[in-house]
């Protein structure tokens, strides 16, 4: 099954450059190499059937980014990705450090602004960011935590070193798919688990509920928590419903909530109005409250910001947390860590060029064919320019874009994402992938063991985003053998 398998130009998660299995993946690779193609096809079809039966779906955006195909079946490759536990413990510590510093930064820029006064970060870069919300000034959420759920995208370089690609702090998605991936693989290929000691992932809903509960403004034993969704046409609606169900809380839309003159939030129920303590928002903050943001929003809750500012309700992630989600600030995170924690970053970042700096802009324009250009406030792969794969016409367009609006773009080297064996088109071939672990922050921090591995299903492609048709893998954090 591995005839012709070649990934020597980058780091492979399972197979070394000499063609041998890595120690943590030896039994796994043996199973897939010794299993007939016919049997692997049967297992892959069983996984597809399980996905349909369980209703695991995700909307994929069309090329114009405005039209979505609702309820596209989730794409899961049957060969898991393995990571050594001792390596993951280091990543875990680096993610906790990063989230701690980012939350201190958000708290600071909406209050004392010490980091801006000390000229560590240009003031204009922060206060003129579209994600900087002046209505958040003077607010201190419980524990000083703003980004309670952070999805950090990681890649591995040629040496297998994990590096941070970007942080997702507003409404990061993907955790439900991580949980369902494990459940499906257990169902269709249970025997591959028998020789492994793998960290479990199924306690995420419990950990999330624990963090949300700790944010309640009322000192009651059972605070009322809701998941606020834009509705069934959102690309991650499956996840919204999944998390509400597994936490045992209500899934609500904006019309299900209202705010009183006393700034209290209530939920409409068949038994009457019920006071809400915590809102886990899955709505972009620009649509969150028509009294403060877009007045034409029909999916938000009028008065919700007023209730939050008056500490009558908690919101996770807090409004304004996106100020640290601006990709233009990404390159400053190592400085942020050193400023607040007096520590060096435990996780390295990807070299990032700032289009606002004349010398760096000149370098970008000269080397654009070797770089990745990213809009600073887009997600899901929208507006992404990959120089080595771009046509000449697209290159000319992006030259004009970054020259006319340098604040809205950053550039990074084209990273050869690590690969992993993937069963696709009836054969096993290397496909590029990344990893999105999720860190929870409240009174303390917790990081998922592994995370959501996203894989590019097209040969040679570096685009792994689920909203652009990417697939996924079950992610194993492998401890010492049983």
N, C-alpha and C positions, 0 to 999 in steps of 0.2 A: 504493500500500500504506500510505501514511502519512496518508490522508484522515482527519481527525478526531483525529489524534495530538495530545494535549494534556498537557504536563507542566510548565506554567508556574508551578505552585505549589511546585515544588522543583527541585533541580539535576538535570539529565539528563546522563548520562554521554556521550551521543553527539550529541544535538541541542540547540542553543542555544535560548534563550528566543525568539529571532526566527525559529526554524524552520530554521536552517542547520546543516549538519553541522560538528562540531568537526574541527579540522585533522587530528588523529590518526585520525579515523574516516571521513574523506570517501570513500575508495575502498570501504570496507566498506559504508557506507550506500548508496552508489550501486549496488553489486552486489545488495543485498537489495531495493532499490526497483525495479530494472530487471528482476529475475527474476520470472517469472509466479507467481501463487499456486499453480498446479498443480505447478510445479517445486519451489517451496518445500515443499509438502506431501510431495513425493517425497523430498526431502532429509531432512525431519524423520522420515519413516518409516524411511529408511535408518539414521538415527541410533538410532532405537528398536530396529531389528533388530540393529545392532552391539552395543548395550547388552545385549540378550538373549543374543547369541552369546558375548560376553565374560563374561557372568555378573555384570555390575555391579549390585549390589543393595544395598538399605538397608531396615532394618525401620522401619515407621512405627507409632508408638504410637497406640492408640485413645484416646478422650476420657478414659477412666478411668485412663490412664497405666500400667495394669498389664498390659494385653494388647497384644501386638505381632503385626503381620502380617509374617511372615518372608519374606525374598526378594522384597520389592517392587522392581520395576525402577527403577533410578535415573532421575530426571527431569532431562533436559538440554535447554536451549533452544539452538537452532542459531545464534543471533546472538551473537557474542562481545561481551564488554565490553572497552573500550579505556581505557588509562591512559597518559599521557605519561611517558616514561622519566625526564625531569628531575624531575617531581613525585614519582615513585616513589623516586628516590634519597634525597629528603628523608624520606620515610616509612621507608625502610630504616634510615636513621640513627636516627630516632626510636624504632623498634622495638628496635634493638640497645641503645640507651641505657636503655630501659624494662626490658628483660630483665636487663641488667647490674645495675641498681639493685634489682630484685626479688630476684635471687639473693643480693645482699649483705644484703638485709633478712632473708631466710629464714635465712641463715647466722648472722646476728646474734641473731635471736630464739631460736634453739636453743643459743646459746652465751653471749656477753657481755651481750646484751639492752641494749646502749647506747642504742638508739633509744627504748626504754621508760623507761629511767632518766632520759633527757633530756626526757621527757614530750612527745615529738613525736607519739606515738600512744598513746592510752589503754591501759594495761596490760591491763585487763579485756577490752578488745575483742579482744586477741590470745590471751591465755592461757585465756580461756573460750570461744574459738571451737571448734566441733566439729571443725575441721580442724587444730587444734593438738594434736600428738601428743607427749606427754611422753617417750615412749620414744626420741624423736629427740634429746633434749637431750644436748649434749656431742659430737655427731657432726659431722665435717667431711668431706664427700664430696670426691673428686678435683676439684681446681681451685676448690673452694668452690661448685661448681655443683649446685643442687638441681633446678631446673626445666630439664631439658635440651631438652625439646620444649614450646614455648609456642605456643598458637594464640590470637592476639589479634584480637578482633572490632572491625572498623573500620566507620564510617559516614561519609558525606559530608553536610555541612550545606548550607543554601541557597546558600552562596557556593562550594561545591565543596571546602571544607576538610575533610581527613580528621581525624576525631576518634575517640578510643578509646572503645568502648562497654563492653568488659569483657575480662578476661584469663582464659584457660583453661589451667591449669597442672598438672592432675592426669593425665587421660587424654584430651587433646584429639584429636578425630577430624576427618577430612575430607580429609587430604592425598592419599589414593589416588584420590579422586574428582577432585581437581584434575588429577592426572596422566592419568587416563582421559579426562577431558573434552577435553584437548588431543589425545589420540590419536584419539578419535572424530571430532572436527571435522576433523582432517587427513585422515581416511579418507573422510568423506562430502562435504566441500566443500573439496578441496585447492586450488582455484584462488584462494580468497580470501587465501591467504598470499603470493602471488607478488609483490605490490608492497610488502610490509611487512618490516621488520627487527624481529622480535619476540624478546624474551629467552626462551631455552629453559627448560623446567621439569623435564626428564626426568632431571636429575642428583640429584634429592632422595634417592633410595635410597642413592646413593654418599655423599652428604654425611652422611646419618643414620648409615650404617655407620661412617664415619670418626669421628664423635663417639662412638658407642657403643664402638668399638674403643679409643679413647683412655682410656676409663674403667676398663679391665681392671686388676684388682689384681695380676695376674701379668704379668711382663715377657716375654710370649711373642709371637712374630710373628703368630700366628693365634689370637687369643683365641676362645673358644667363646661365641657370642652366641645368645640365644633370645628369641623373642617369646612372652610369656605371655598367653594369651587365656582368657576365661571359657568359651568354647565356641561352638558354632554358633548358639546362640539369642541371642547378643549382637547388638545392632542394628548394630554396626560390624564384625562378624566378617569380612565381605568384605575390609575394610581390613587387618585383622590378617594374614589369609592373603596378601594382596597384598604387604604390606611384607616379610613373611618370605621370600616367593618372590623378590622383586626384589633383596633384600639377600643372598640365598643363605644364609639361616640357618634354624634349625629353628623351627617353630611348635609350641608345647607347651601343654598344660593342666596344672593343678596336680598331677594324679596322675602326670605324667611326670617330676616332679622330687622329690628328697628331700635332706635335710640331715643330714650326719654329726655325730658328737659333736665332731669337730674344726672344726665350723662351715663345712664345705665343702659346696657345692651340686653335686649330680650329676644328670645326665639319664639316664633309662633308655633304652637303645637295644637293637636286636637283637644288637649286638656286645658288649653289656655296658655298665656304667655309665661315663659320660663327664663329666669335671669341667666345670662351667659357670662362666664368668667374668663375664658381663654378662646381666642380665635386663631386657629392655624390657617393662615391665609394661603391660598394657592392662586391668588389673583394678583396681577401686576399692580403695583401701588398707584399707578396713574389712573386706574379704574376703581380704586378701593373706596373712595368717598367723594361723591359728586359735589359735596359742599366745599371741598378743598382742592380737588384735582379736576379731572374732566367733568364738566357739568352735564355732558350728554351720556355719561356712563349709566347703563341700566343694570349692570351686574354688581355694582358696589352697594354700600350701605351708607345712606346719608347720616352724618353725625358720628361715624365710627372713629375718626381721628380725634374729635372732641372728647369722646369717651376715653380713648387711649391716653390723651394728654392729661386728663383729669384722674388717671389711674383707677378708672372704674372697670377696665377690661385690659387684658394683656393680648398682644398680637405677636405671633411668631410666623415668619421672621418679622421683626419690627419694621415699620415704615422708616425709610431713610437708610436702611442697612446697605442698600445698593450703592451708596457712595463709595464703598470699598470694592464694589463689583465692576467698577469702571476699569477697562483693560489698560487705560492710560496710567492707572495707579499701580498696576501689577508689578512694574519694574521697581517700585519703591518699597515693596513689602519687606525685602531684606533690611532696608533702612528702618522701617517701622518696627521690626522685631528688635533690632539693636537699640532703638530709641526707648522703647517701653520696657523691654525685658532685660536689657544689658547682656544679651546673649547673641552668639552667632546663629544664623539659621541652620537648623538641622537637616532641612530639605533644600537642595539647590534648585534654582529657578532656570528657566530658559532665557538665554540672552535676548534682550528686547531693545529695539531701537525706537526712539521717540521722534515722530515726524515733526514735532514742534521745535526740535533742536536743529539749527541750520546745517551743522556738520553731519549730523546723523541722517537728515533728510537727503543730503547730497549722496551719502553712501547708499541709502535705500534706492534712490533713483538710478544709480549706477549699477546696482546689483539686484534689481528687482526680480530678475529671472531666477534667482537662487533663493528668494525669500517668500515667506507667507505673510500676506497683508490681512489684518483683521480690523473690522470696525470696532470701536471701543465699547459700544453699547448694544451689540447684537448678540444673539445666542442661537444655538441649534444649527450652527454652520452657515447662517445667513450672511451674505456679503463676503464670504471667505475667498481670498485669492491665493492660489498655490502656484508660485512662479514657474517651477519646472514643468508643470502640466498645463500651463496657460497658452492660449493662442495669442498671436501678435496683436490682434484687435483688442482682446481683453486687457493685455498688458498696457496698451496705449490709454485705454479708459482709466485704469487704475493710476497711471502716472498723473493724469489730470485730476483725479479725485483727491489723491493725497497732497498734491501741490496746492489745490484750491481750498482744501479743508484739512490741514495737517493735524488739528486737535482731535479729529474724529477717527484717526487711524494709528495703529502701531505696526511694527514689522518684527518678525522673528526668523531665524534661520529655518530652513526646511529640515525638520527632524525626521530621520528614518525611524519611524515608530517600530518597536519590537514586533516580532511576529510569533505566531503559535500555529501548530497544525490544526487545520480546519477541514471538516468533511463537507465538501461542496462539489456539486456537479459529479457526484458519485466517486470522487477521489479525495485523497488527503493532500492538501496544499497549504503553504504558509500564507497567512493573511495578517495584515497590520492591525494593531489594536491599541487601546489605551485603557485607563482604569479610573472610575469615579467612586472613591470611598466617600462615606458620609460621616461628618463629625457633628455631634450634638453638644450644645453648650447651654448650661443653666447654672445651677450652683456648682456643678463640676462638669467634666468633659468625658465623652465616650465616643469611640470611633468604631465603625463597623469592621469586622474581621474580613479584610478584602474589600469588595465593593462590586459595582457593576462594571464588568468588562465589556466594552463595546468593540466590535470588530468590523472592519471594512470587508464587505462581501465580494466586492469587485477586485479582481487580481491587480495588484500594484497600487490600488487606491489608498490614499491616506485619510479619506473622509469616513469617519466612523460614526458620525452623529445618527442617532436613531431617527430623527426627523427627516434625514436625508436618505433613509433606506438602509442604514447600517444594521448589523445583527449584534448578537451578544453571546457570552459564554458564562457558564458557572465558574466562579472564582474560588479556588481552594487555597486556604492558608494551611500548609502542611507541617505538622509537628513531627517529632521522632516517630518512627514506625512502631506499630503496635507489637 
